[in-house]
Amino acid sequence: MSDFWKRADSQEAVFRGREARSLPTFDELADQNVLVPGGFMEHFECEECGLGHVEEVVWLRTPGAARRAYIHCPEVGRVELDLQDLMIWAIDLRAISAMVAKGMRFGRSPVEEIPQRVWFLGSARLGGRTRDVFLIRGAGWSDGVEMLSNCRRLAAAKAPLVLVPDQLPSDPLWLSEGRSFRSLSSHYWFSDGAKEAARELVEVLRADDDFRLASENHVFKSDGSTWRIVYDGQSANFRPLKGFEHLRQLLKSPHLPIEALLLASPDAANALKIQASGIPVSDPESQRWLGSRLAEMREELAELDMRQSARKLELEAQIPILEKHIRDAENHSGQIRKVKGSAESARLSVTNAISRSTVAIRKALPALADHLEKSIRTGVQCMYTPSESINWDT
Protein backbone atom coordinates (compact mmCIF):
# COMPACT_ATOMS: atom_id res chain seq x y z
CA MET A 1 0.00 0.00 0.00
CA SER A 2 2.99 2.35 0.14
CA ASP A 3 2.44 3.51 -3.47
CA PHE A 4 -1.19 4.30 -2.68
CA TRP A 5 -0.37 6.44 0.37
CA LYS A 6 2.47 8.26 -1.40
CA ARG A 7 0.08 9.16 -4.19
CA ALA A 8 -2.62 10.24 -1.72
CA ASP A 9 -0.14 12.71 -0.23
CA SER A 10 0.96 14.08 -3.60
CA GLN A 11 -0.46 17.11 -5.38
CA GLU A 12 -1.91 14.86 -8.08
CA ALA A 13 -3.73 12.17 -6.11
CA VAL A 14 -4.78 10.01 -9.07
CA PHE A 15 -3.93 6.70 -10.73
CA ARG A 16 -4.20 6.20 -14.46
CA GLY A 17 -5.47 3.14 -16.34
CA ARG A 18 -3.48 -0.02 -15.71
CA GLU A 19 -1.56 1.76 -12.96
CA ALA A 20 -4.72 1.75 -10.82
CA ARG A 21 -5.67 -1.82 -11.61
CA SER A 22 -2.17 -3.00 -10.68
CA LEU A 23 -2.86 -2.04 -7.05
CA PRO A 24 -3.34 -5.29 -5.05
CA THR A 25 -6.40 -3.83 -3.33
CA PHE A 26 -7.89 -2.03 -6.36
CA ASP A 27 -11.29 -3.75 -6.19
CA GLU A 28 -11.58 -3.12 -2.46
CA LEU A 29 -10.62 0.55 -2.79
CA ALA A 30 -13.11 1.05 -5.62
CA ASP A 31 -15.90 -0.75 -3.71
CA GLN A 32 -15.35 1.55 -0.72
CA ASN A 33 -15.29 4.66 -2.96
CA VAL A 34 -11.74 5.46 -1.90
CA LEU A 35 -10.86 5.29 -5.60
CA VAL A 36 -13.50 6.99 -7.76
CA PRO A 37 -13.68 7.51 -11.55
CA GLY A 38 -12.14 10.84 -12.51
CA GLY A 39 -12.46 10.92 -16.29
CA PHE A 40 -10.31 9.54 -19.10
CA MET A 41 -6.78 10.11 -20.32
CA GLU A 42 -6.41 12.50 -23.27
CA HIS A 43 -3.21 10.94 -24.62
CA PHE A 44 -1.97 7.34 -24.82
CA GLU A 45 1.29 5.63 -25.72
CA CYS A 46 1.16 3.38 -28.77
CA GLU A 47 1.93 -0.27 -27.99
CA GLU A 48 1.53 -1.66 -31.48
CA CYS A 49 4.60 -0.43 -33.38
CA GLY A 50 7.15 -0.58 -30.58
CA LEU A 51 8.24 3.04 -31.10
CA GLY A 52 6.64 4.29 -27.87
CA HIS A 53 5.16 7.45 -29.36
CA VAL A 54 2.29 9.21 -27.57
CA GLU A 55 -0.81 10.24 -29.50
CA GLU A 56 -4.05 12.08 -28.76
CA VAL A 57 -7.02 9.87 -27.95
CA VAL A 58 -9.85 10.09 -30.50
CA TRP A 59 -13.39 9.12 -29.48
CA LEU A 60 -15.99 7.45 -31.70
CA ARG A 61 -19.63 7.93 -30.77
CA THR A 62 -22.09 5.81 -32.75
CA PRO A 63 -25.82 6.11 -31.93
CA GLY A 64 -27.06 3.01 -30.16
CA ALA A 65 -23.56 1.63 -29.53
CA ALA A 66 -21.00 1.98 -26.77
CA ARG A 67 -18.45 4.66 -27.43
CA ARG A 68 -15.00 3.60 -28.54
CA ALA A 69 -11.56 5.19 -28.46
CA TYR A 70 -8.45 4.92 -30.59
CA ILE A 71 -5.15 6.60 -31.40
CA HIS A 72 -3.62 7.01 -34.83
CA CYS A 73 -0.23 5.31 -35.31
CA PRO A 74 1.83 6.48 -38.33
CA GLU A 75 3.07 2.89 -38.77
CA VAL A 76 -0.03 0.71 -38.31
CA GLY A 77 -2.90 3.18 -38.59
CA ARG A 78 -5.84 3.12 -36.19
CA VAL A 79 -5.15 1.44 -32.83
CA GLU A 80 -8.27 0.73 -30.78
CA LEU A 81 -7.99 1.18 -27.00
CA ASP A 82 -9.58 -0.53 -24.01
CA LEU A 83 -11.58 2.09 -22.11
CA GLN A 84 -10.37 0.61 -18.82
CA ASP A 85 -6.82 1.48 -19.88
CA LEU A 86 -7.87 5.11 -20.30
CA MET A 87 -9.72 5.46 -16.99
CA ILE A 88 -8.40 7.95 -14.43
CA TRP A 89 -9.06 7.00 -10.79
CA ALA A 90 -8.97 9.76 -8.18
CA ILE A 91 -8.21 9.17 -4.50
CA ASP A 92 -11.10 10.52 -2.42
CA LEU A 93 -9.60 11.90 0.81
CA ARG A 94 -13.11 12.58 2.13
CA ALA A 95 -13.83 8.86 2.03
CA ILE A 96 -10.53 8.13 3.77
CA SER A 97 -11.27 10.68 6.51
CA ALA A 98 -14.71 9.08 7.07
CA MET A 99 -13.18 5.60 7.18
CA VAL A 100 -10.57 6.62 9.76
CA ALA A 101 -13.15 8.48 11.87
CA LYS A 102 -15.39 5.40 11.88
CA GLY A 103 -12.48 3.14 12.83
CA MET A 104 -11.67 5.45 15.74
CA ARG A 105 -15.35 5.42 16.78
CA PHE A 106 -15.90 9.16 16.77
CA GLY A 107 -19.60 8.74 15.95
CA ARG A 108 -19.68 11.78 13.72
CA SER A 109 -18.84 12.79 10.17
CA PRO A 110 -15.50 14.54 9.63
CA VAL A 111 -15.54 18.31 9.15
CA GLU A 112 -13.59 19.55 6.12
CA GLU A 113 -11.74 22.57 7.50
CA ILE A 114 -9.77 23.35 4.31
CA PRO A 115 -11.04 21.80 1.06
CA GLN A 116 -9.02 18.72 0.11
CA ARG A 117 -6.36 19.55 2.71
CA VAL A 118 -7.57 19.45 6.36
CA TRP A 119 -10.29 17.41 8.05
CA PHE A 120 -11.29 17.49 11.74
CA LEU A 121 -12.19 13.92 12.66
CA GLY A 122 -13.25 14.35 16.29
CA SER A 123 -11.97 14.35 19.88
CA ALA A 124 -11.26 11.41 22.16
CA ARG A 125 -9.04 10.27 24.99
CA LEU A 126 -6.09 8.70 23.19
CA GLY A 127 -2.97 7.49 24.95
CA GLY A 128 -2.71 9.50 28.13
CA ARG A 129 -4.73 12.61 27.20
CA THR A 130 -7.76 13.96 25.37
CA ARG A 131 -6.85 15.03 21.86
CA ASP A 132 -8.39 16.62 18.81
CA VAL A 133 -7.65 14.46 15.78
CA PHE A 134 -7.02 15.86 12.29
CA LEU A 135 -6.22 14.43 8.89
CA ILE A 136 -4.07 16.71 6.75
CA ARG A 137 -2.75 16.33 3.23
CA GLY A 138 0.31 18.09 1.86
CA ALA A 139 1.94 19.13 5.13
CA GLY A 140 5.31 18.99 3.35
CA TRP A 141 4.21 21.02 0.33
CA SER A 142 5.56 24.53 -0.18
CA ASP A 143 2.34 25.98 1.30
CA GLY A 144 2.05 23.34 4.02
CA VAL A 145 2.84 25.59 6.97
CA GLU A 146 0.23 28.10 5.79
CA MET A 147 -2.45 25.59 6.77
CA LEU A 148 -1.64 26.30 10.42
CA SER A 149 -2.55 29.96 10.05
CA ASN A 150 -5.48 29.25 7.72
CA CYS A 151 -7.09 26.62 9.98
CA ARG A 152 -7.92 28.15 13.37
CA ARG A 153 -9.13 24.90 14.91
CA LEU A 154 -5.87 23.15 14.04
CA ALA A 155 -3.71 26.05 15.22
CA ALA A 156 -5.56 26.35 18.54
CA ALA A 157 -5.68 22.63 19.35
CA LYS A 158 -3.59 21.58 22.36
CA ALA A 159 -1.40 18.53 21.72
CA PRO A 160 -3.58 17.25 18.83
CA LEU A 161 -3.05 14.03 16.93
CA VAL A 162 -2.38 14.86 13.28
CA LEU A 163 -2.69 12.05 10.76
CA VAL A 164 -1.04 12.32 7.35
CA PRO A 165 -1.36 9.95 4.38
CA ASP A 166 2.37 9.33 4.08
CA GLN A 167 5.07 11.97 4.64
CA LEU A 168 5.57 13.36 8.14
CA PRO A 169 6.27 17.12 8.21
CA SER A 170 9.73 18.35 9.18
CA ASP A 171 9.17 22.10 9.54
CA PRO A 172 9.67 23.18 13.20
CA LEU A 173 6.38 25.10 13.15
CA TRP A 174 4.50 21.85 12.61
CA LEU A 175 6.41 20.11 15.38
CA SER A 176 5.56 22.65 18.09
CA GLU A 177 2.58 22.86 20.48
CA GLY A 178 2.84 19.21 21.46
CA ARG A 179 1.46 17.93 18.15
CA SER A 180 1.78 14.19 17.56
CA PHE A 181 2.04 13.01 13.97
CA ARG A 182 1.28 9.57 12.59
CA SER A 183 1.31 8.28 9.03
CA LEU A 184 -1.75 6.36 7.85
CA SER A 185 0.64 4.25 5.77
CA SER A 186 1.87 2.57 8.97
CA HIS A 187 -1.49 0.82 9.46
CA TYR A 188 -4.08 -0.99 7.35
CA TRP A 189 -7.31 1.04 7.39
CA PHE A 190 -9.40 -0.65 4.72
CA SER A 191 -12.13 -3.28 4.86
CA ASP A 192 -12.25 -4.72 8.39
CA GLY A 193 -8.84 -3.35 9.34
CA ALA A 194 -9.85 0.15 10.49
CA LYS A 195 -10.69 -0.78 14.09
CA GLU A 196 -7.48 -2.76 14.51
CA ALA A 197 -5.49 0.11 12.96
CA ALA A 198 -7.08 2.52 15.44
CA ARG A 199 -6.21 0.20 18.33
CA GLU A 200 -2.57 0.00 17.16
CA LEU A 201 -2.49 3.79 16.89
CA VAL A 202 -3.68 4.22 20.48
CA GLU A 203 -0.95 1.82 21.67
CA VAL A 204 1.69 3.86 19.87
CA LEU A 205 0.39 7.09 21.40
CA ARG A 206 0.39 5.54 24.87
CA ALA A 207 4.03 4.52 24.42
CA ASP A 208 4.92 8.03 23.25
CA ASP A 209 3.17 9.58 26.26
CA ASP A 210 5.14 7.27 28.56
CA PHE A 211 8.31 8.39 26.78
CA ARG A 212 7.44 12.07 27.29
CA LEU A 213 6.62 11.50 30.97
CA ALA A 214 9.97 9.81 31.49
CA SER A 215 11.69 12.78 29.81
CA GLU A 216 10.10 15.18 32.31
CA ASN A 217 11.98 13.36 35.08
CA HIS A 218 15.32 13.91 33.33
CA VAL A 219 15.94 17.46 32.13
CA PHE A 220 19.18 19.18 31.14
CA LYS A 221 18.45 22.48 29.41
CA SER A 222 19.14 26.20 29.52
CA ASP A 223 16.97 29.26 28.97
CA GLY A 224 20.07 31.33 28.23
CA SER A 225 20.74 32.59 31.76
CA THR A 226 19.98 29.55 33.95
CA TRP A 227 20.41 25.81 33.58
CA ARG A 228 17.50 23.70 34.83
CA ILE A 229 18.63 20.18 35.62
CA VAL A 230 16.34 17.35 36.77
CA TYR A 231 17.45 13.81 37.60
CA ASP A 232 15.01 11.16 38.80
CA GLY A 233 12.52 13.92 39.61
CA GLN A 234 14.99 15.94 41.76
CA SER A 235 15.65 19.39 40.29
CA ALA A 236 18.05 22.30 40.74
CA ASN A 237 18.99 25.49 38.90
CA PHE A 238 22.58 26.41 38.07
CA ARG A 239 24.45 29.40 36.76
CA PRO A 240 25.99 28.76 33.33
CA LEU A 241 29.16 26.70 33.19
CA LYS A 242 31.04 25.84 30.02
CA GLY A 243 30.90 22.12 30.73
CA PHE A 244 27.09 22.09 30.92
CA GLU A 245 26.83 22.55 27.16
CA HIS A 246 29.34 19.73 26.61
CA LEU A 247 27.25 17.48 28.86
CA ARG A 248 24.02 18.44 27.11
CA GLN A 249 25.44 17.46 23.73
CA LEU A 250 26.57 14.10 25.10
CA LEU A 251 23.25 13.40 26.85
CA LYS A 252 21.42 14.09 23.56
CA SER A 253 23.34 11.30 21.82
CA PRO A 254 23.88 8.32 24.14
CA HIS A 255 26.41 5.72 23.04
CA LEU A 256 27.59 7.90 20.15
CA PRO A 257 31.20 9.18 20.21
CA ILE A 258 31.64 12.93 19.72
CA GLU A 259 35.01 14.53 19.00
CA ALA A 260 36.19 16.78 21.82
CA LEU A 261 37.10 19.29 19.12
CA LEU A 262 33.42 19.50 18.14
CA LEU A 263 32.32 19.93 21.75
CA ALA A 264 34.89 22.67 22.36
CA SER A 265 33.80 24.60 19.27
CA PRO A 266 30.95 23.60 16.98
CA ASP A 267 32.73 25.38 14.09
CA ALA A 268 35.99 23.54 14.67
CA ALA A 269 34.91 20.54 12.61
CA ASN A 270 35.85 22.33 9.41
CA ALA A 271 39.32 23.03 10.78
CA LEU A 272 40.04 19.44 11.86
CA LYS A 273 42.99 18.07 9.87
CA ILE A 274 44.06 14.45 10.12
CA GLN A 275 47.83 14.15 10.63
CA ALA A 276 50.25 11.29 10.21
CA SER A 277 51.46 11.55 13.79
CA GLY A 278 50.10 12.63 17.18
CA ILE A 279 47.57 11.06 19.53
CA PRO A 280 45.12 8.38 18.33
CA VAL A 281 41.58 9.33 17.40
CA SER A 282 40.60 5.96 18.85
CA ASP A 283 42.35 2.80 20.05
CA PRO A 284 41.84 -0.92 19.43
CA GLU A 285 40.01 -1.42 22.73
CA SER A 286 37.62 1.45 22.01
CA GLN A 287 37.03 0.17 18.48
CA ARG A 288 36.16 -3.28 19.83
CA TRP A 289 33.83 -1.75 22.41
CA LEU A 290 32.13 0.37 19.75
CA GLY A 291 31.72 -2.66 17.48
CA SER A 292 30.14 -4.59 20.34
CA ARG A 293 27.82 -1.71 21.17
CA LEU A 294 26.81 -1.39 17.50
CA ALA A 295 25.89 -5.08 17.41
CA GLU A 296 23.77 -4.65 20.56
CA MET A 297 21.94 -1.67 19.06
CA ARG A 298 21.23 -3.57 15.84
CA GLU A 299 19.90 -6.53 17.81
CA GLU A 300 17.71 -4.28 19.95
CA LEU A 301 16.31 -2.56 16.84
CA ALA A 302 15.44 -5.92 15.26
CA GLU A 303 13.47 -6.95 18.35
CA LEU A 304 11.43 -3.75 18.81
CA ASP A 305 7.73 -3.85 18.03
CA MET A 306 5.52 -1.07 16.65
CA ARG A 307 4.56 0.17 20.12
CA GLN A 308 8.18 1.19 20.73
CA SER A 309 8.27 3.69 17.87
CA ALA A 310 10.16 6.38 19.82
CA ARG A 311 13.03 4.03 20.64
CA LYS A 312 12.97 2.67 17.08
CA LEU A 313 13.41 6.16 15.61
CA GLU A 314 16.19 6.87 18.11
CA LEU A 315 18.13 3.74 17.14
CA GLU A 316 17.56 4.26 13.42
CA ALA A 317 19.16 7.70 13.78
CA GLN A 318 22.05 6.54 15.98
CA ILE A 319 23.18 3.37 14.20
CA PRO A 320 24.30 5.00 10.90
CA ILE A 321 26.24 7.65 12.84
CA LEU A 322 28.04 5.02 14.90
CA GLU A 323 28.75 2.94 11.78
CA LYS A 324 30.30 5.97 10.09
CA HIS A 325 32.36 6.81 13.15
CA ILE A 326 33.82 3.30 13.31
CA ARG A 327 34.74 3.50 9.62
CA ASP A 328 36.21 6.98 9.92
CA ALA A 329 38.37 6.05 12.92
CA GLU A 330 40.60 4.00 10.59
CA ASN A 331 42.69 5.13 7.64
CA HIS A 332 42.81 3.40 4.27
CA SER A 333 45.33 0.89 5.66
CA GLY A 334 43.04 -0.14 8.50
CA GLN A 335 45.14 1.64 11.13
CA ILE A 336 43.80 4.00 13.79
CA ARG A 337 43.94 7.60 12.55
CA LYS A 338 45.89 10.17 14.54
CA VAL A 339 45.48 13.86 15.23
CA LYS A 340 47.57 16.46 17.00
CA GLY A 341 47.62 20.11 17.93
CA SER A 342 44.13 21.56 18.36
CA ALA A 343 42.56 18.14 19.05
CA GLU A 344 44.80 17.62 22.09
CA SER A 345 43.97 21.11 23.39
CA ALA A 346 40.27 20.39 22.93
CA ARG A 347 40.61 17.11 24.83
CA LEU A 348 42.12 18.86 27.85
CA SER A 349 39.64 21.77 27.69
CA VAL A 350 36.53 19.57 27.46
CA THR A 351 37.73 17.10 30.10
CA ASN A 352 38.42 19.90 32.60
CA ALA A 353 35.14 21.70 31.85
CA ILE A 354 33.08 18.53 32.34
CA SER A 355 34.96 17.76 35.57
CA ARG A 356 34.24 21.24 37.00
CA SER A 357 30.56 20.98 36.00
CA THR A 358 30.22 17.59 37.67
CA VAL A 359 31.67 19.04 40.91
CA ALA A 360 29.06 21.83 40.78
CA ILE A 361 26.24 19.35 40.13
CA ARG A 362 27.29 17.18 43.07
CA LYS A 363 26.49 19.98 45.54
CA ALA A 364 22.78 19.90 44.61
CA LEU A 365 22.23 16.60 42.79
CA PRO A 366 24.75 14.04 44.09
CA ALA A 367 22.95 11.11 42.45
CA LEU A 368 23.31 12.75 39.05
CA ALA A 369 26.99 13.47 39.69
CA ASP A 370 27.53 9.77 40.46
CA HIS A 371 25.67 8.84 37.28
CA LEU A 372 27.75 11.21 35.13
CA GLU A 373 31.04 10.00 36.59
CA LYS A 374 30.09 6.42 35.73
CA SER A 375 28.62 7.18 32.29
CA ILE A 376 30.69 9.97 30.72
CA ARG A 377 33.89 8.98 28.92
CA THR A 378 36.22 11.85 28.05
CA GLY A 379 39.22 12.01 25.74
CA VAL A 380 39.78 12.93 22.10
CA GLN A 381 36.41 11.24 21.75
CA CYS A 382 33.76 11.79 24.40
CA MET A 383 30.74 9.58 24.93
CA TYR A 384 27.74 9.15 27.20
CA THR A 385 27.28 5.44 27.96
CA PRO A 386 24.46 4.92 30.50
CA SER A 387 23.88 1.36 31.66
CA GLU A 388 20.11 1.91 31.22
CA SER A 389 18.29 4.01 28.67
CA ILE A 390 17.31 7.48 29.94
CA ASN A 391 15.10 9.84 27.97
CA TRP A 392 16.67 13.26 28.49
CA ASP A 393 14.81 16.46 27.71
CA THR A 394 17.59 18.67 26.38
C-alpha positions in Angstrom: 0.0 0.0 0.0 3.0 2.4 0.1 2.4 3.5 -3.5 -1.2 4.3 -2.7 -0.4 6.4 0.4 2.5 8.3 -1.4 0.1 9.2 -4.2 -2.6 10.2 -1.7 -0.1 12.7 -0.2 1.0 14.1 -3.6 -0.5 17.1 -5.4 -1.9 14.9 -8.1 -3.7 12.2 -6.1 -4.8 10.0 -9.1 -3.9 6.7 -10.7 -4.2 6.2 -14.5 -5.5 3.1 -16.3 -3.5 0.0 -15.7 -1.6 1.8 -13.0 -4.7 1.8 -10.8 -5.7 -1.8 -11.6 -2.2 -3.0 -10.7 -2.9 -2.0 -7.1 -3.3 -5.3 -5.1 -6.4 -3.8 -3.3 -7.9 -2.0 -6.4 -11.3 -3.7 -6.2 -11.6 -3.1 -2.5 -10.6 0.5 -2.8 -13.1 1.0 -5.6 -15.9 -0.8 -3.7 -15.4 1.6 -0.7 -15.3 4.7 -3.0 -11.7 5.5 -1.9 -10.9 5.3 -5.6 -13.5 7.0 -7.8 -13.7 7.5 -11.6 -12.1 10.8 -12.5 -12.5 10.9 -16.3 -10.3 9.5 -19.1 -6.8 10.1 -20.3 -6.4 12.5 -23.3 -3.2 10.9 -24.6 -2.0 7.3 -24.8 1.3 5.6 -25.7 1.2 3.4 -28.8 1.9 -0.3 -28.0 1.5 -1.7 -31.5 4.6 -0.4 -33.4 7.1 -0.6 -30.6 8.2 3.0 -31.1 6.6 4.3 -27.9 5.2 7.5 -29.4 2.3 9.2 -27.6 -0.8 10.2 -29.5 -4.0 12.1 -28.8 -7.0 9.9 -27.9 -9.8 10.1 -30.5 -13.4 9.1 -29.5 -16.0 7.5 -31.7 -19.6 7.9 -30.8 -22.1 5.8 -32.7 -25.8 6.1 -31.9 -27.1 3.0 -30.2 -23.6 1.6 -29.5 -21.0 2.0 -26.8 -18.5 4.7 -27.4 -15.0 3.6 -28.5 -11.6 5.2 -28.5 -8.4 4.9 -30.6 -5.1 6.6 -31.4 -3.6 7.0 -34.8 -0.2 5.3 -35.3 1.8 6.5 -38.3 3.1 2.9 -38.8 0.0 0.7 -38.3 -2.9 3.2 -38.6 -5.8 3.1 -36.2 -5.2 1.4 -32.8 -8.3 0.7 -30.8 -8.0 1.2 -27.0 -9.6 -0.5 -24.0 -11.6 2.1 -22.1 -10.4 0.6 -18.8 -6.8 1.5 -19.9 -7.9 5.1 -20.3 -9.7 5.5 -17.0 -8.4 7.9 -14.4 -9.1 7.0 -10.8 -9.0 9.8 -8.2 -8.2 9.2 -4.5 -11.1 10.5 -2.4 -9.6 11.9 0.8 -13.1 12.6 2.1 -13.8 8.9 2.0 -10.5 8.1 3.8 -11.3 10.7 6.5 -14.7 9.1 7.1 -13.2 5.6 7.2 -10.6 6.6 9.8 -13.2 8.5 11.9 -15.4 5.4 11.9 -12.5 3.1 12.8 -11.7 5.4 15.7 -15.4 5.4 16.8 -15.9 9.2 16.8 -19.6 8.7 16.0 -19.7 11.8 13.7 -18.8 12.8 10.2 -15.5 14.5 9.6 -15.5 18.3 9.2 -13.6 19.5 6.1 -11.7 22.6 7.5 -9.8 23.4 4.3 -11.0 21.8 1.1 -9.0 18.7 0.1 -6.4 19.5 2.7 -7.6 19.5 6.4 -10.3 17.4 8.1 -11.3 17.5 11.7 -12.2 13.9 12.7 -13.2 14.4 16.3 -12.0 14.4 19.9 -11.3 11.4 22.2 -9.0 10.3 25.0 -6.1 8.7 23.2 -3.0 7.5 24.9 -2.7 9.5 28.1 -4.7 12.6 27.2 -7.8 14.0 25.4 -6.8 15.0 21.9 -8.4 16.6 18.8 -7.7 14.5 15.8 -7.0 15.9 12.3 -6.2 14.4 8.9 -4.1 16.7 6.7 -2.8 16.3 3.2 0.3 18.1 1.9 1.9 19.1 5.1 5.3 19.0 3.4 4.2 21.0 0.3 5.6 24.5 -0.2 2.3 26.0 1.3 2.1 23.3 4.0 2.8 25.6 7.0 0.2 28.1 5.8 -2.5 25.6 6.8 -1.6 26.3 10.4 -2.6 30.0 10.1 -5.5 29.2 7.7 -7.1 26.6 10.0 -7.9 28.2 13.4 -9.1 24.9 14.9 -5.9 23.1 14.0 -3.7 26.1 15.2 -5.6 26.4 18.5 -5.7 22.6 19.3 -3.6 21.6 22.4 -1.4 18.5 21.7 -3.6 17.2 18.8 -3.0 14.0 16.9 -2.4 14.9 13.3 -2.7 12.0 10.8 -1.0 12.3 7.3 -1.4 10.0 4.4 2.4 9.3 4.1 5.1 12.0 4.6 5.6 13.4 8.1 6.3 17.1 8.2 9.7 18.4 9.2 9.2 22.1 9.5 9.7 23.2 13.2 6.4 25.1 13.2 4.5 21.8 12.6 6.4 20.1 15.4 5.6 22.7 18.1 2.6 22.9 20.5 2.8 19.2 21.5 1.5 17.9 18.2 1.8 14.2 17.6 2.0 13.0 14.0 1.3 9.6 12.6 1.3 8.3 9.0 -1.8 6.4 7.8 0.6 4.3 5.8 1.9 2.6 9.0 -1.5 0.8 9.5 -4.1 -1.0 7.3 -7.3 1.0 7.4 -9.4 -0.6 4.7 -12.1 -3.3 4.9 -12.2 -4.7 8.4 -8.8 -3.3 9.3 -9.8 0.1 10.5 -10.7 -0.8 14.1 -7.5 -2.8 14.5 -5.5 0.1 13.0 -7.1 2.5 15.4 -6.2 0.2 18.3 -2.6 0.0 17.2 -2.5 3.8 16.9 -3.7 4.2 20.5 -1.0 1.8 21.7 1.7 3.9 19.9 0.4 7.1 21.4 0.4 5.5 24.9 4.0 4.5 24.4 4.9 8.0 23.3 3.2 9.6 26.3 5.1 7.3 28.6 8.3 8.4 26.8 7.4 12.1 27.3 6.6 11.5 31.0 10.0 9.8 31.5 11.7 12.8 29.8 10.1 15.2 32.3 12.0 13.4 35.1 15.3 13.9 33.3 15.9 17.5 32.1 19.2 19.2 31.1 18.5 22.5 29.4 19.1 26.2 29.5 17.0 29.3 29.0 20.1 31.3 28.2 20.7 32.6 31.8 20.0 29.5 33.9 20.4 25.8 33.6 17.5 23.7 34.8 18.6 20.2 35.6 16.3 17.4 36.8 17.5 13.8 37.6 15.0 11.2 38.8 12.5 13.9 39.6 15.0 15.9 41.8 15.7 19.4 40.3 18.0 22.3 40.7 19.0 25.5 38.9 22.6 26.4 38.1 24.4 29.4 36.8 26.0 28.8 33.3 29.2 26.7 33.2 31.0 25.8 30.0 30.9 22.1 30.7 27.1 22.1 30.9 26.8 22.6 27.2 29.3 19.7 26.6 27.2 17.5 28.9 24.0 18.4 27.1 25.4 17.5 23.7 26.6 14.1 25.1 23.2 13.4 26.8 21.4 14.1 23.6 23.3 11.3 21.8 23.9 8.3 24.1 26.4 5.7 23.0 27.6 7.9 20.1 31.2 9.2 20.2 31.6 12.9 19.7 35.0 14.5 19.0 36.2 16.8 21.8 37.1 19.3 19.1 33.4 19.5 18.1 32.3 19.9 21.8 34.9 22.7 22.4 33.8 24.6 19.3 31.0 23.6 17.0 32.7 25.4 14.1 36.0 23.5 14.7 34.9 20.5 12.6 35.9 22.3 9.4 39.3 23.0 10.8 40.0 19.4 11.9 43.0 18.1 9.9 44.1 14.5 10.1 47.8 14.2 10.6 50.2 11.3 10.2 51.5 11.6 13.8 50.1 12.6 17.2 47.6 11.1 19.5 45.1 8.4 18.3 41.6 9.3 17.4 40.6 6.0 18.9 42.3 2.8 20.1 41.8 -0.9 19.4 40.0 -1.4 22.7 37.6 1.4 22.0 37.0 0.2 18.5 36.2 -3.3 19.8 33.8 -1.8 22.4 32.1 0.4 19.8 31.7 -2.7 17.5 30.1 -4.6 20.3 27.8 -1.7 21.2 26.8 -1.4 17.5 25.9 -5.1 17.4 23.8 -4.7 20.6 21.9 -1.7 19.1 21.2 -3.6 15.8 19.9 -6.5 17.8 17.7 -4.3 20.0 16.3 -2.6 16.8 15.4 -5.9 15.3 13.5 -7.0 18.4 11.4 -3.7 18.8 7.7 -3.8 18.0 5.5 -1.1 16.6 4.6 0.2 20.1 8.2 1.2 20.7 8.3 3.7 17.9 10.2 6.4 19.8 13.0 4.0 20.6 13.0 2.7 17.1 13.4 6.2 15.6 16.2 6.9 18.1 18.1 3.7 17.1 17.6 4.3 13.4 19.2 7.7 13.8 22.0 6.5 16.0 23.2 3.4 14.2 24.3 5.0 10.9 26.2 7.6 12.8 28.0 5.0 14.9 28.7 2.9 11.8 30.3 6.0 10.1 32.4 6.8 13.2 33.8 3.3 13.3 34.7 3.5 9.6 36.2 7.0 9.9 38.4 6.1 12.9 40.6 4.0 10.6 42.7 5.1 7.6 42.8 3.4 4.3 45.3 0.9 5.7 43.0 -0.1 8.5 45.1 1.6 11.1 43.8 4.0 13.8 43.9 7.6 12.5 45.9 10.2 14.5 45.5 13.9 15.2 47.6 16.5 17.0 47.6 20.1 17.9 44.1 21.6 18.4 42.6 18.1 19.1 44.8 17.6 22.1 44.0 21.1 23.4 40.3 20.4 22.9 40.6 17.1 24.8 42.1 18.9 27.8 39.6 21.8 27.7 36.5 19.6 27.5 37.7 17.1 30.1 38.4 19.9 32.6 35.1 21.7 31.8 33.1 18.5 32.3 35.0 17.8 35.6 34.2 21.2 37.0 30.6 21.0 36.0 30.2 17.6 37.7 31.7 19.0 40.9 29.1 21.8 40.8 26.2 19.4 40.1 27.3 17.2 43.1 26.5 20.0 45.5 22.8 19.9 44.6 22.2 16.6 42.8 24.8 14.0 44.1 23.0 11.1 42.4 23.3 12.8 39.1 27.0 13.5 39.7 27.5 9.8 40.5 25.7 8.8 37.3 27.8 11.2 35.1 31.0 10.0 36.6 30.1 6.4 35.7 28.6 7.2 32.3 30.7 10.0 30.7 33.9 9.0 28.9 36.2 11.8 28.1 39.2 12.0 25.7 39.8 12.9 22.1 36.4 11.2 21.7 33.8 11.8 24.4 30.7 9.6 24.9 27.7 9.1 27.2 27.3 5.4 28.0 24.5 4.9 30.5 23.9 1.4 31.7 20.1 1.9 31.2 18.3 4.0 28.7 17.3 7.5 29.9 15.1 9.8 28.0 16.7 13.3 28.5 14.8 16.5 27.7 17.6 18.7 26.4 
